[in-house]
């Protein structure tokens, strides 16, 4: 069984080495004609506007999530205060002014 694992390991290592050599080919890293072309052309301007638009949408979504969680935090704090007030009122009603429980 260990020979089979050793052979599978060597095949996997050969595949990884081949993939690394294939990905290291500089022809695969060349840019498309739109990006590699004019830096001041209309395509570059449209690309910049698109990046700003996507950045704005992303920031708006993140801001919405942050606002929602802050809302939940405030609401939980209000609920905790309300339940604490109710419990305190109940305890005050149980105890009389002399510090003795009215339920005895």
N, C-alpha and C positions, 0 to 999 in steps of 0.2 A: 504494500500500500504506500510506503514512503517513496518508492521509485516513481509511482504515479504522481504523487504530489510534487516531487522534485521536477519531473518533466513538465507538469502543468505550470510550475513556477518559472521555469526557463522559457516556456512558450509565452507566458504573460510578460516576462521581462523583454523578450524580443519584440512583442507587439507594442509595448510602451516605448521602447527605443525607436522603433520604426515610426510611430506616431509623432514622437518628438522631432525626428529628422524631417518628416514631411511638413510639420508645422513651422520648422525653422527656415523653410524655403522663402527667400525674400520676395519672390514673385507673388506670393499669397498676401503679403502685407501692403501691396500697392493700393493707393486710394482710387476711388471711382473718379470718372472724369468730372463730375459735378464738384467734388471736393478738391480735386487736384488742379482744377482750372483756375479761373480768375478769382483773386481774393477780394476784389471790389465790385464784382458783378452782381446782378440781381439775384442770382441763385444763392450767393453768400449772404446777401441781405435777408432773403426769405428764410434761410437757415437760422440766422441770428434771431429773427422775430419768432420763429417756431420754438427755439430753445427758451426764449424769455416767456413765451406763452405757457409752455409745459412747466417751467419753473413756477410761474404764478399759480397755475392750477394745483400743483403739488403743495405749495405753501398754503393755499386756501383750504385744501383738504386737511392738512395737518393742523391748521388753526381751528378748523371745525371740530376735530377730534379733541384738541386740547380744551376748547370751550365746553364741549359736552362733558368731559370728565371733571372739569371745575364745577359745572352745574351739579353733577352728581355728588361731588364732595360737599358742596354747600347744602344740598338737600338732605344728605345723610346727617350733617351736623345739626340742621334744624330739627330733624326727626329725633335725634338723640336728646337735644335740649327739651323738646316737647315731652318725651317719655320721662325724662328726669323731673320736669315740672309736675307731671301727673303723679309720679311716685312720691314726690315730696309733699304734695297736697294730701295724698292718701295717708302718709305717715303723720302729718300734722292733725288730720281728722281723728286718727286712732289714739293719739296721745292727748291728754288734757294738759292744762297749764301747769300742773304741779310736777310734771315729768313722769306721771304714772300712766300706764296703758289703760285705756277705757275698756279693753276686752277682758280684763281679769274678772 
